């Protein structure tokens, strides 16, 4: 029988008077769920304090786990290109993930992404909420279902709610769109092109919202 997680949530690991550097340091000792056992390191967010746009993905991937930075692999390149097209400077946004450790399964010599459970997402949520409290963004952009459900609940569906704007306790506005990796996994070039066009359109909507509130 699998051993239960050492802690039910990461709340007790959050440092007093937290800053982003303090969070990064504290997260390396987090054992709130079992994902830390197989990950190289915890990967939190990067970006300026006070960033108007706050992007949330699912979890670090293989390259992110090794590099210790979010969105530096293939999905990160898709995000970078879409941000350029939408007119949102990457260096002016905060980018993080709902889950801070890489969850993976072995396939030969490769480490293949495995979707985190809602229990793992909830265990990690104090890190995300503290990042939000420090950055205080105008718009939260959830990339994919896991990111959206981490804040909006398990019934939130990207297929129904994509591109809509919601008021939240963490920021004046929240919207959800595809995760860049979902675009890369589309079955053919035509599907990838269509999904990418919708993704860019959603980010253009974010840019317009930021301009409307004077944040960009």
N, CA, C and O of each residue as an XYZ file, in Angstrom:
864
protein
N       0.857     -1.200      0.000
C       0.000      0.000      0.000
C       0.884      1.237      0.000
O       1.791      1.331      0.826
N       0.645      2.216     -0.921
C       1.489      3.399     -0.991
C       1.426      4.213      0.293
O       0.378      4.317      0.930
N       2.556      4.783      0.656
C       2.600      5.621      1.843
C       1.910      6.947      1.562
O       2.048      7.499      0.471
N       1.178      7.457      2.525
C       0.494      8.733      2.365
C       1.514      9.857      2.275
O       2.629      9.738      2.783
N       1.125     10.950      1.625
C       1.994     12.112      1.532
C       2.346     12.612      2.931
O       1.528     12.542      3.848
N       3.573     13.117      3.086
C       4.046     13.558      4.386
C       3.210     14.709      4.931
O       2.963     14.785      6.135
N       2.774     15.602      4.049
C       2.010     16.773      4.465
C       0.819     16.943      3.528
O       0.928     16.640      2.340
N      -0.325     17.427      4.042
C      -1.493     17.586      3.183
C      -1.402     18.776      2.238
O      -2.063     18.790      1.200
N      -0.592     19.777      2.583
C      -0.418     20.920      1.687
C       0.918     21.582      1.978
O       1.587     21.275      2.965
N       1.288     22.500      1.090
C       2.583     23.163      1.213
C       2.539     24.361      2.152
O       3.547     25.050      2.310
N       1.403     24.625      2.773
C       1.239     25.852      3.539
C       2.315     26.033      4.602
O       2.810     27.142      4.804
N       2.680     24.947      5.283
C       3.655     25.088      6.369
C       5.071     25.377      5.866
O       5.951     25.727      6.653
N       5.294     25.230      4.552
C       6.624     25.508      3.997
C       6.775     26.955      3.534
O       7.881     27.397      3.222
N       5.657     27.699      3.489
C       5.724     29.088      3.020
C       6.462     29.937      4.050
O       6.083     29.939      5.221
N       7.500     30.653      3.646
C       8.256     31.454      4.622
C       7.483     32.690      5.064
O       6.584     33.159      4.367
N       7.845     33.205      6.226
C       7.268     34.461      6.686
C       7.772     35.595      5.803
O       8.908     35.563      5.330
N       6.931     36.589      5.585
C       7.265     37.727      4.731
C       7.888     37.245      3.421
O       9.031     37.584      3.113
N       7.155     36.471      2.668
C       7.748     35.827      1.490
C       8.074     36.801      0.363
O       7.377     37.792      0.142
N       9.126     36.494     -0.319
C       9.496     37.132     -1.576
C       9.670     35.992     -2.581
O       9.720     34.827     -2.186
N       9.762     36.310     -3.862
C       9.948     35.252     -4.853
C      11.254     34.481     -4.608
O      11.233     33.250     -4.649
N      12.390     35.149     -4.355
C      13.603     34.380     -4.051
C      13.457     33.487     -2.820
O      13.954     32.361     -2.811
N      12.771     33.985     -1.772
C      12.556     33.162     -0.578
C      11.679     31.949     -0.902
O      11.900     30.858     -0.377
N      10.687     32.149     -1.768
C       9.823     31.027     -2.154
C      10.616     29.960     -2.893
O      10.473     28.769     -2.618
N      11.444     30.386     -3.823
C      12.274     29.426     -4.565
C      13.114     28.584     -3.598
O      13.192     27.363     -3.728
N      13.729     29.246     -2.646
C      14.586     28.532     -1.692
C      13.770     27.574     -0.829
O      14.161     26.425     -0.629
N      12.634     28.051     -0.320
C      11.817     27.221      0.561
C      11.207     26.034     -0.177
O      11.060     24.956      0.398
N      10.852     26.226     -1.444
C      10.187     25.164     -2.202
C      11.083     23.959     -2.422
O      10.594     22.852     -2.645
N      12.398     24.166     -2.361
C      13.313     23.036     -2.575
C      13.204     22.000     -1.455
O      13.634     20.859     -1.618
N      12.630     22.397     -0.323
C      12.437     21.456      0.775
C      11.014     20.966      0.915
O      10.678     20.312      1.902
N      10.161     21.274     -0.072
C       8.747     20.925      0.044
C       8.525     19.426     -0.137
O       8.995     18.827     -1.105
N       7.806     18.835      0.806
C       7.425     17.416      0.735
C       5.915     17.262      0.902
O       5.435     16.252      1.416
N       5.164     18.292      0.454
C       3.717     18.281      0.642
C       3.028     17.175     -0.143
O       1.948     16.729      0.242
N       3.632     16.727     -1.235
C       3.165     15.537     -1.945
C       4.406     14.748     -2.345
O       5.531     15.179     -2.092
N       4.202     13.607     -2.962
C       5.339     12.721     -3.257
C       6.102     13.076     -4.526
O       7.080     12.403     -4.854
N       5.687     14.110     -5.250
C       6.341     14.410     -6.531
C       7.793     14.834     -6.356
O       8.596     14.671     -7.274
N       8.136     15.367     -5.208
C       9.512     15.806     -4.982
C      10.508     14.655     -5.077
O      11.687     14.873     -5.354
N      10.038     13.434     -4.848
C      10.942     12.281     -4.790
C      11.617     11.978     -6.118
O      12.749     11.495     -6.147
N      10.924     12.261     -7.219
C      11.466     11.925     -8.535
C      11.904     13.143     -9.341
O      12.461     13.003    -10.430
N      11.657     14.317     -8.815
C      12.013     15.542     -9.534
C      13.434     15.975     -9.196
O      13.946     15.675     -8.118
N      14.060     16.677    -10.120
C      15.398     17.218     -9.870
C      15.349     18.369     -8.878
O      16.219     18.505     -8.018
N      14.317     19.194     -9.010
C      14.195     20.383     -8.169
C      12.783     20.933     -8.304
O      12.050     20.568     -9.223
N      12.409     21.805     -7.392
C      11.152     22.544     -7.526
C      11.388     23.719     -8.469
O      12.429     24.374     -8.411
N      10.423     23.977     -9.327
C      10.526     25.070    -10.299
C       9.359     26.020    -10.074
O       8.212     25.682    -10.369
N       9.645     27.197     -9.558
C       8.617     28.207     -9.369
C       8.639     29.181    -10.540
O       9.207     28.888    -11.591
N       8.019     30.338    -10.351
C       7.858     31.265    -11.457
C       9.001     32.247    -11.601
O       9.817     32.426    -10.698
N       9.036     32.883    -12.773
C       9.992     33.949    -13.051
C       9.246     35.110    -13.683
O       8.246     34.927    -14.377
N       9.749     36.295    -13.431
C       9.142     37.499    -13.983
C       9.172     38.603    -12.947
O       9.486     38.353    -11.783
N       8.852     39.812    -13.352
C       8.946     40.952    -12.436
C       7.838     40.974    -11.397
O       6.700     40.603    -11.683
N       8.174     41.410    -10.193
C       7.142     41.701     -9.202
C       6.301     42.859     -9.737
O       6.843     43.868    -10.187
N       5.011     42.713     -9.687
C       4.153     43.737    -10.250
C       3.820     43.520    -11.709
O       3.241     44.398    -12.349
N       4.182     42.347    -12.255
C       3.822     42.039    -13.644
C       2.306     42.106    -13.803
O       1.570     41.582    -12.967
N       1.840     42.744    -14.867
C       0.402     42.891    -15.073
C      -0.252     41.577    -15.486
O      -1.411     41.325    -15.155
N       0.489     40.743    -16.209
C      -0.044     39.459    -16.674
C       0.705     38.316    -15.992
O       1.933     38.326    -15.909
N      -0.048     37.336    -15.508
C       0.485     36.229    -14.713
C       0.044     34.935    -15.408
O      -1.134     34.581    -15.363
N       0.973     34.236    -16.043
C       0.671     33.027    -16.794
C       0.923     31.788    -15.939
O       1.962     31.671    -15.288
N      -0.034     30.870    -15.947
C       0.074     29.637    -15.161
C      -0.050     28.437    -16.092
O      -1.047     28.300    -16.801
N       0.962     27.565    -16.094
C       0.887     26.302    -16.811
C       0.560     25.166    -15.857
O       0.147     25.398    -14.721
N       0.746     23.951    -16.318
C       0.422     22.795    -15.485
C       1.543     22.462    -14.515
O       1.342     22.467    -13.301
N       2.740     22.169    -15.057
C       3.877     21.742    -14.255
C       5.148     21.887    -15.088
O       5.070     22.029    -16.308
N       6.318     21.855    -14.448
C       7.548     21.853    -15.232
C       7.629     20.586    -16.090
O       7.173     19.522    -15.671
N       8.201     20.701    -17.273
C       8.468     19.533    -18.097
C       9.881     19.019    -17.876
O      10.567     19.456    -16.952
N      10.310     18.112    -18.703
C      11.635     17.505    -18.565
C      12.741     18.565    -18.600
O      13.615     18.584    -17.734
N      12.698     19.442    -19.601
C      13.750     20.457    -19.725
C      13.680     21.480    -18.600
O      14.710     21.944    -18.110
N      12.467     21.827    -18.192
C      12.307     22.780    -17.105
C      12.820     22.208    -15.779
O      13.433     22.919    -14.982
N      12.565     20.929    -15.559
C      13.029     20.258    -14.346
C      14.557     20.281    -14.262
O      15.125     20.484    -13.189
N      15.206     20.072    -15.394
C      16.670     20.055    -15.415
C      17.259     21.461    -15.340
O      18.267     21.685    -14.670
N      16.617     22.412    -16.038
C      17.146     23.774    -16.092
C      16.781     24.608    -14.868
O      17.474     25.573    -14.546
N      15.697     24.242    -14.187
C      15.241     25.028    -13.047
C      14.564     26.319    -13.455
O      14.599     27.301    -12.715
N      13.940     26.326    -14.645
C      13.214     27.505    -15.124
C      11.929     27.050    -15.805
O      11.922     26.004    -16.453
N      10.839     27.809    -15.675
C       9.588     27.421    -16.324
C       9.565     27.791    -17.810
O      10.132     28.808    -18.209
N       8.917     26.972    -18.612
C       8.654     27.250    -20.027
C       9.930     27.545    -20.826
O      10.025     28.571    -21.500
N      10.891     26.651    -20.745
C      12.115     26.793    -21.545
C      12.223     25.718    -22.625
O      13.158     25.741    -23.426
N      11.272     24.774    -22.658
C      11.284     23.717    -23.661
C      10.439     24.068    -24.871
O      10.185     25.245    -25.125
N       9.995     23.056    -25.630
C       9.189     23.302    -26.837
C       7.922     24.105    -26.565
O       7.582     24.996    -27.344
N       7.218     23.808    -25.476
C       6.010     24.575    -25.156
C       6.348     26.031    -24.863
O       5.576     26.931    -25.196
N       7.490     26.261    -24.246
C       7.925     27.624    -23.977
C       8.185     28.412    -25.243
O       7.919     29.613    -25.296
N       8.705     27.742    -26.269
C       8.945     28.422    -27.546
C       7.625     28.820    -28.209
O       7.514     29.897    -28.795
N       6.622     27.933    -28.109
C       5.298     28.272    -28.641
C       4.738     29.489    -27.913
O       4.191     30.398    -28.537
N       4.876     29.500    -26.590
C       4.398     30.641    -25.803
C       5.137     31.910    -26.185
O       4.511     32.952    -26.374
N       6.452     31.844    -26.300
C       7.244     33.025    -26.654
C       6.788     33.615    -27.985
O       6.601     34.826    -28.102
N       6.609     32.751    -28.992
C       6.204     33.222    -30.317
C       4.812     33.848    -30.278
O       4.570     34.870    -30.919
N       3.897     33.235    -29.524
C       2.535     33.761    -29.434
C       2.506     35.108    -28.708
O       1.746     36.001    -29.081
N       3.328     35.250    -27.679
C       3.405     36.523    -26.969
C       3.891     37.636    -27.891
O       3.380     38.755    -27.844
N       4.876     37.327    -28.725
C       5.371     38.314    -29.681
C       4.237     38.742    -30.618
O       4.038     39.934    -30.854
N       3.504     37.773    -31.146
C       2.410     38.080    -32.068
C       1.306     38.889    -31.388
O       0.660     39.723    -32.023
N       1.096     38.641    -30.106
C       0.052     39.363    -29.369
C       0.521     40.730    -28.873
O      -0.281     41.528    -28.389
N       1.816     40.994    -28.995
C       2.344     42.270    -28.542
C       2.537     42.355    -27.044
O       2.447     43.436    -26.462
N       2.801     41.220    -26.416
C       3.038     41.170    -24.970
C       4.498     40.798    -24.737
O       4.877     39.664    -25.028
N       5.331     41.697    -24.226
C       6.739     41.364    -23.989
C       6.890     40.269    -22.925
O       6.360     40.401    -21.822
N       7.601     39.208    -23.249
C       7.782     38.099    -22.307
C       8.442     38.574    -21.017
O       8.106     38.098    -19.933
N       9.375     39.505    -21.134
C      10.096     39.948    -19.937
C       9.212     40.763    -18.999
O       9.624     41.069    -17.879
N       8.006     41.120    -19.436
C       7.105     41.894    -18.593
C       6.000     41.054    -17.966
O       5.138     41.590    -17.270
N       6.012     39.739    -18.205
C       4.989     38.872    -17.624
C       5.635     37.920    -16.621
O       6.835     37.652    -16.675
N       4.823     37.425    -15.724
C       5.260     36.409    -14.763
C       4.751     35.064    -15.258
O       3.581     34.931    -15.618
N       5.625     34.075    -15.276
C       5.278     32.760    -15.805
C       5.597     31.698    -14.760
O       6.716     31.637    -14.252
N       4.609     30.859    -14.439
C       4.798     29.822    -13.434
C       3.933     28.612    -13.777
O       3.369     28.537    -14.869
N       3.832     27.675    -12.852
C       3.006     26.482    -13.030
C       2.185     26.205    -11.781
O       2.546     26.618    -10.679
N       1.071     25.496    -11.971
C       0.225     25.130    -10.832
C       0.929     24.146     -9.909
O       0.770     24.207     -8.690
N       1.708     23.238    -10.491
C       2.471     22.233     -9.740
C       3.950     22.522     -9.948
O       4.383     22.801    -11.066
N       4.713     22.456     -8.883
C       6.097     22.921     -8.935
C       7.146     21.820     -9.168
O       8.313     22.123     -9.414
N       6.741     20.564     -9.094
C       7.658     19.457     -9.376
C       7.204     18.704    -10.635
O       6.007     18.592    -10.899
N       8.148     18.201    -11.390
C       7.890     17.457    -12.620
C       7.393     16.055    -12.284
O       8.085     15.282    -11.622
N       6.183     15.736    -12.750
C       5.642     14.388    -12.594
C       5.843     13.638    -13.899
O       5.403     14.087    -14.958
N       6.511     12.488    -13.818
C       6.851     11.784    -15.045
C       6.831     10.277    -14.857
O       6.866      9.757    -13.742
N       6.774      9.594    -16.006
C       6.860      8.134    -16.052
C       7.972      7.749    -17.011
O       8.153      8.412    -18.032
N       8.724      6.694    -16.712
C       9.803      6.287    -17.619
C       9.258      5.596    -18.867
O       8.347      4.773    -18.794
N       9.833      5.948    -20.000
C       9.542      5.260    -21.253
C      10.871      5.089    -21.983
O      11.336      5.982    -22.691
N      11.466      3.914    -21.787
C      12.831      3.721    -22.252
C      13.753      4.609    -21.441
O      13.741      4.575    -20.210
N      14.557      5.408    -22.142
C      15.454      6.333    -21.459
C      14.828      7.716    -21.273
O      15.448      8.608    -20.694
N      13.606      7.891    -21.763
C      12.956      9.193    -21.677
C      12.067      9.299    -20.439
O      11.548      8.301    -19.937
N      11.906     10.529    -19.962
C      10.963     10.825    -18.886
C       9.734     11.472    -19.519
O       9.815     12.581    -20.048
N       8.614     10.790    -19.466
C       7.404     11.251    -20.133
C       6.472     11.913    -19.118
O       6.226     11.378    -18.037
N       5.974     13.053    -19.478
C       5.037     13.815    -18.650
C       3.852     12.965    -18.214
O       3.286     12.227    -19.020
N       3.478     13.065    -16.949
C       2.267     12.436    -16.421
C       1.430     13.525    -15.755
O       1.958     14.357    -15.017
N       0.145     13.515    -16.013
C      -0.709     14.578    -15.497
C      -0.834     14.482    -13.973
O      -1.097     13.402    -13.444
N      -0.651     15.593    -13.268
C      -0.803     15.555    -11.806
C      -2.255     15.340    -11.398
O      -3.177     15.736    -12.111
N      -2.444     14.719    -10.259
C      -3.787     14.544     -9.713
C      -4.262     15.850     -9.089
O      -3.462     16.748     -8.828
N      -5.574     15.951     -8.852
C      -6.084     17.147     -8.185
C      -5.560     17.245     -6.764
O      -5.398     18.347     -6.239
N      -5.291     16.094     -6.126
C      -4.690     16.116     -4.796
C      -3.315     16.755     -4.809
O      -2.973     17.518     -3.905
N      -2.519     16.447     -5.836
C      -1.189     17.053     -5.968
C      -1.296     18.541     -6.292
O      -0.510     19.351     -5.801
N      -2.273     18.889     -7.121
C      -2.491     20.297     -7.447
C      -2.877     21.083     -6.193
O      -2.366     22.179     -5.965
N      -3.776     20.523     -5.383
C      -4.217     21.205     -4.162
C      -3.078     21.307     -3.150
O      -2.950     22.317     -2.458
N      -2.257     20.272     -3.064
C      -1.122     20.312     -2.136
C      -0.170     21.450     -2.482
O       0.439     22.059     -1.603
N      -0.055     21.726     -3.775
C       0.891     22.740     -4.258
C       0.302     24.147     -4.274
O       1.038     25.119     -4.447
N      -0.986     24.271     -4.102
C      -1.650     25.554     -4.296
C      -1.113     26.686     -3.423
O      -1.096     27.822     -3.898
N      -0.673     26.463     -2.182
C      -0.127     27.579     -1.411
C       1.045     28.287     -2.089
O       1.195     29.499     -1.937
N       1.874     27.562     -2.830
C       2.972     28.210     -3.560
C       2.398     29.167     -4.598
O       2.832     30.314     -4.703
N       1.418     28.688     -5.364
C       0.812     29.508     -6.405
C       0.107     30.725     -5.823
O       0.263     31.834     -6.334
N      -0.664     30.529     -4.764
C      -1.377     31.653     -4.169
C      -0.413     32.688     -3.588
O      -0.694     33.886     -3.618
N       0.709     32.231     -3.066
C       1.688     33.182     -2.523
C       2.360     33.956     -3.655
O       2.597     35.157     -3.528
N       2.666     33.281     -4.751
C       3.203     33.994     -5.919
C       2.226     35.074     -6.384
O       2.629     36.200     -6.673
N       0.943     34.723     -6.454
C      -0.071     35.692     -6.864
C      -0.145     36.873     -5.896
O      -0.290     38.019     -6.323
N      -0.048     36.597     -4.604
C      -0.117     37.657     -3.603
C       1.076     38.611     -3.708
O       0.946     39.808     -3.448
N       2.231     38.076     -4.090
C       3.430     38.912     -4.231
C       3.362     39.748     -5.506
O       3.638     40.947     -5.483
N       2.994     39.114     -6.615
C       3.018     39.788     -7.918
C       1.848     40.759     -8.085
O       2.010     41.838     -8.655
N       0.676     40.378     -7.589
C      -0.534     41.204     -7.697
C      -0.833     41.593     -9.158
O      -0.846     42.778     -9.489
N      -1.069     40.616    -10.014
C      -1.294     40.917    -11.435
C      -2.671     41.500    -11.705
O      -3.567     41.436    -10.864
N      -2.822     42.066    -12.886
C      -4.123     42.523    -13.358
C      -4.905     41.383    -14.010
O      -6.122     41.283    -13.853
N      -4.196     40.529    -14.737
C      -4.833     39.434    -15.467
C      -4.073     38.139    -15.219
O      -2.851     38.094    -15.360
N      -4.795     37.090    -14.851
C      -4.243     35.737    -14.754
C      -4.611     34.993    -16.034
O      -5.771     34.994    -16.446
N      -3.626     34.362    -16.657
C      -3.867     33.579    -17.866
C      -3.547     32.119    -17.556
O      -2.383     31.755    -17.390
N      -4.571     31.294    -17.481
C      -4.389     29.873    -17.198
C      -4.173     29.123    -18.503
O      -5.012     29.176    -19.402
N      -3.066     28.435    -18.603
C      -2.727     27.682    -19.804
C      -3.088     26.215    -19.585
O      -2.327     25.466    -18.973
N      -4.244     25.816    -20.084
C      -4.673     24.426    -19.952
C      -5.597     24.192    -18.775
O      -5.758     25.045    -17.902
N      -6.204     23.005    -18.773
C      -7.234     22.674    -17.790
C      -6.694     22.589    -16.371
O      -7.336     23.076    -15.441
N      -5.525     21.979    -16.184
C      -4.996     21.825    -14.829
C      -4.774     23.179    -14.168
O      -5.124     23.370    -13.003
N      -4.190     24.125    -14.916
C      -3.953     25.461    -14.376
C      -5.272     26.139    -14.017
O      -5.405     26.727    -12.944
N      -6.245     26.051    -14.924
C      -7.531     26.688    -14.673
C      -8.247     26.059    -13.483
O      -8.802     26.767    -12.643
N      -8.235     24.740    -13.412
C      -8.925     24.050    -12.328
C      -8.228     24.249    -10.987
O      -8.862     24.137     -9.938
N      -6.931     24.544    -11.010
C      -6.218     24.777     -9.743
C      -6.797     25.977     -9.001
O      -6.747     26.030     -7.772
N      -7.346     26.936     -9.738
C      -7.932     28.123     -9.118
C      -9.453     28.159     -9.201
O     -10.110     28.688     -8.305
N     -10.018     27.600    -10.268
C     -11.449     27.753    -10.534
C     -12.269     26.506    -10.218
O     -13.491     26.524    -10.360
N     -11.622     25.434     -9.795
C     -12.349     24.225     -9.442
C     -12.355     23.181    -10.546
O     -12.128     23.492    -11.715
N     -12.618     21.942    -10.161
C     -12.468     20.807    -11.074
C     -13.509     20.767    -12.187
O     -13.337     20.029    -13.157
N     -14.582     21.541    -12.069
C     -15.622     21.529    -13.102
C     -15.351     22.522    -14.232
O     -16.087     22.557    -15.218
N     -14.308     23.318    -14.093
C     -13.973     24.302    -15.120
C     -13.477     23.583    -16.374
O     -12.586     22.737    -16.294
N     -14.053     23.917    -17.532
C     -13.702     23.246    -18.790
C     -13.189     24.272    -19.795
O     -13.861     25.256    -20.104
N     -11.974     24.015    -20.300
C     -11.385     24.893    -21.302
C     -12.251     24.946    -22.551
O     -12.404     26.007    -23.155
N     -12.814     23.821    -22.940
C     -13.612     23.763    -24.161
C     -14.830     24.675    -24.096
O     -15.321     25.128    -25.130
N     -15.319     24.945    -22.895
C     -16.507     25.788    -22.721
C     -16.123     27.235    -22.392
O     -16.754     28.174    -22.879
N     -15.089     27.410    -21.564
C     -14.791     28.722    -20.991
C     -13.602     29.431    -21.637
O     -13.279     30.553    -21.248
N     -12.945     28.805    -22.613
C     -11.743     29.398    -23.208
C     -12.010     30.818    -23.708
O     -13.001     31.082    -24.389
N     -11.096     31.726    -23.350
C     -11.158     33.092    -23.833
C     -12.077     34.016    -23.055
O     -12.031     35.229    -23.260
N     -12.913     33.485    -22.169
C     -13.804     34.328    -21.369
C     -13.025     34.972    -20.222
O     -11.966     34.482    -19.829
N     -13.555     36.066    -19.694
C     -12.928     36.751    -18.573
C     -13.763     36.566    -17.307
O     -14.987     36.693    -17.331
N     -13.079     36.265    -16.204
C     -13.740     36.045    -14.926
C     -13.104     36.938    -13.866
O     -11.891     37.148    -13.875
N     -13.912     37.461    -12.960
C     -13.390     38.180    -11.799
C     -12.974     37.154    -10.747
O     -13.649     36.141    -10.563
N     -11.857     37.418    -10.052
C     -11.347     36.462     -9.069
C     -10.822     37.182     -7.836
O     -10.609     38.394     -7.871
N     -10.609     36.439     -6.731
C     -10.002     37.039     -5.534
C      -8.513     37.352     -5.721
O      -7.952     38.148     -4.968
N      -7.867     36.730     -6.724
C      -6.413     36.855     -6.871
C      -6.003     37.952     -7.832
O      -4.879     38.449     -7.764
N      -6.894     38.333     -8.718
C      -6.625     39.370     -9.711
C      -7.969     39.858    -10.240
O      -8.955     39.124    -10.174
N      -8.027     41.075    -10.761
C      -9.297     41.562    -11.295
C      -9.876     40.674    -12.387
O     -11.095     40.576    -12.528
N      -8.999     40.022    -13.167
C      -9.471     39.218    -14.286
C      -8.687     37.915    -14.395
O      -7.490     37.864    -14.114
N      -9.375     36.889    -14.801
C      -8.757     35.593    -15.106
C      -9.329     35.090    -16.423
O     -10.531     35.192    -16.668
N      -8.471     34.553    -17.259
C      -8.918     33.912    -18.491
C      -8.143     32.618    -18.675
O      -7.081     32.427    -18.084
N      -8.682     31.734    -19.497
C      -8.042     30.439    -19.732
C      -7.969     30.169    -21.229
O      -8.862     30.549    -21.988
N      -6.907     29.515    -21.636
C      -6.718     29.153    -23.032
C      -5.963     27.832    -23.098
O      -5.726     27.188    -22.076
N      -5.590     27.440    -24.304
C      -4.862     26.183    -24.467
C      -3.495     26.245    -23.795
O      -2.897     27.315    -23.681
N      -3.008     25.092    -23.354
C      -1.599     24.993    -22.982
C      -0.800     24.828    -24.271
O      -1.215     24.075    -25.152
N       0.331     25.511    -24.402
C       1.121     25.364    -25.636
C       1.455     23.918    -25.989
O       1.530     23.575    -27.170
N       1.656     23.070    -24.992
C       1.975     21.672    -25.286
C       0.796     20.956    -25.934
O       0.988     20.017    -26.706
N      -0.440     21.398    -25.619
C      -1.618     20.805    -26.258
C      -1.626     21.120    -27.751
O      -2.051     20.296    -28.561
N      -1.159     22.302    -28.109
C      -1.052     22.670    -29.523
C      -0.048     21.760    -30.222
O      -0.292     21.294    -31.336
N       1.080     21.509    -29.567
C       2.103     20.643    -30.149
C       1.624     19.198    -30.314
O       2.108     18.474    -31.183
N       0.674     18.787    -29.476
C       0.179     17.404    -29.541
C      -0.984     17.223    -30.516
O      -1.486     16.110    -30.670
N      -1.417     18.285    -31.168
C      -2.514     18.154    -32.124
C      -2.151     17.130    -33.212
O      -0.980     17.005    -33.569
N      -3.145     16.397    -33.743
C      -2.855     15.248    -34.599
C      -2.241     15.571    -35.952
O      -1.577     14.715    -36.537
N      -2.441     16.784    -36.470
C      -1.885     17.112    -37.784
C      -1.619     18.617    -37.859
O      -1.990     19.375    -36.963
N      -0.972     19.026    -38.939
C      -0.562     20.409    -39.101
C      -1.757     21.356    -39.145
O      -1.705     22.455    -38.593
N      -2.823     20.932    -39.796
C      -4.011     21.782    -39.887
C      -4.611     22.053    -38.509
O      -4.989     23.183    -38.199
N      -4.694     21.010    -37.690
C      -5.234     21.170    -36.341
C      -4.319     22.043    -35.484
O      -4.789     22.879    -34.712
N      -3.012     21.842    -35.628
C      -2.069     22.675    -34.872
C      -2.191     24.142    -35.280
O      -2.152     25.033    -34.431
N      -2.336     24.387    -36.569
C      -2.452     25.771    -37.052
C      -3.714     26.422    -36.502
O      -3.682     27.576    -36.074
N      -4.825     25.688    -36.511
C      -6.087     26.235    -36.019
C      -6.027     26.525    -34.527
O      -6.477     27.579    -34.079
N      -5.469     25.587    -33.750
C      -5.377     25.778    -32.303
C      -4.442     26.932    -31.967
O      -4.709     27.711    -31.052
N      -3.353     27.036    -32.708
C      -2.398     28.118    -32.457
C      -3.033     29.474    -32.756
O      -2.788     30.444    -32.039
N      -3.846     29.548    -33.808
C      -4.520     30.800    -34.146
C      -5.466     31.218    -33.024
O      -5.541     32.400    -32.688
N      -6.187     30.264    -32.443
C      -7.068     30.574    -31.319
C      -6.262     31.009    -30.099
O      -6.655     31.928    -29.381
N      -5.144     30.350    -29.874
C      -4.263     30.678    -28.749
C      -3.765     32.118    -28.870
O      -3.819     32.880    -27.905
N      -3.282     32.486    -30.054
C      -2.800     33.856    -30.273
C      -3.940     34.849    -30.110
O      -3.755     35.919    -29.530
N      -5.115     34.501    -30.618
C      -6.274     35.389    -30.481
C      -6.613     35.621    -29.011
O      -6.954     36.738    -28.621
N      -6.520     34.585    -28.208
C      -6.787     34.732    -26.771
C      -5.763     35.661    -26.120
O      -6.116     36.472    -25.264
N      -4.492     35.545    -26.525
C      -3.459     36.412    -25.959
C      -3.623     37.851    -26.433
O      -3.315     38.787    -25.696
N      -4.102     38.031    -27.650
C      -4.410     39.387    -28.110
C      -5.517     39.988    -27.240
O      -5.482     41.175    -26.915
N      -6.497     39.162    -26.865
C      -7.537     39.616    -25.943
C      -6.970     40.043    -24.608
O      -7.432     41.019    -24.017
N      -5.964     39.314    -24.123
C      -5.291     39.688    -22.869
C      -4.591     41.036    -23.034
O      -4.682     41.900    -22.162
N      -3.890     41.210    -24.162
C      -3.190     42.470    -24.416
C      -4.177     43.634    -24.460
O      -3.893     44.711    -23.937
N      -5.320     43.420    -25.074
C      -6.339     44.470    -25.136
C      -6.871     44.813    -23.747
O      -7.093     45.982    -23.431
N      -7.074     43.789    -22.923
C      -7.535     44.023    -21.553
C      -6.503     44.820    -20.765
O      -6.860     45.729    -20.015
N      -5.236     44.490    -20.929
C      -4.177     45.221    -20.229
C      -4.125     46.673    -20.663
O      -3.938     47.561    -19.831
N      -4.286     46.926    -21.948
C      -4.306     48.303    -22.432
C      -5.509     49.065    -21.874
O      -5.421     50.252    -21.557
N      -6.634     48.355    -21.763
C      -7.855     48.994    -21.272
C      -7.716     49.459    -19.831
O      -8.308     50.462    -19.432
N      -6.919     48.713    -19.042
C      -6.740     49.099    -17.636
C      -5.458     49.901    -17.422
O      -5.082     50.219    -16.294
N      -4.792     50.221    -18.548
C      -3.596     51.044    -18.466
C      -2.372     50.335    -17.956
O      -1.450     50.968    -17.442
N      -2.353     48.983    -18.096
C      -1.215     48.209    -17.592
C      -0.223     47.876    -18.676
O       0.806     47.267    -18.384
N      -0.482     48.247    -19.918
C       0.431     47.960    -21.012
C       0.356     49.066    -22.051
O       1.055     49.012    -23.062
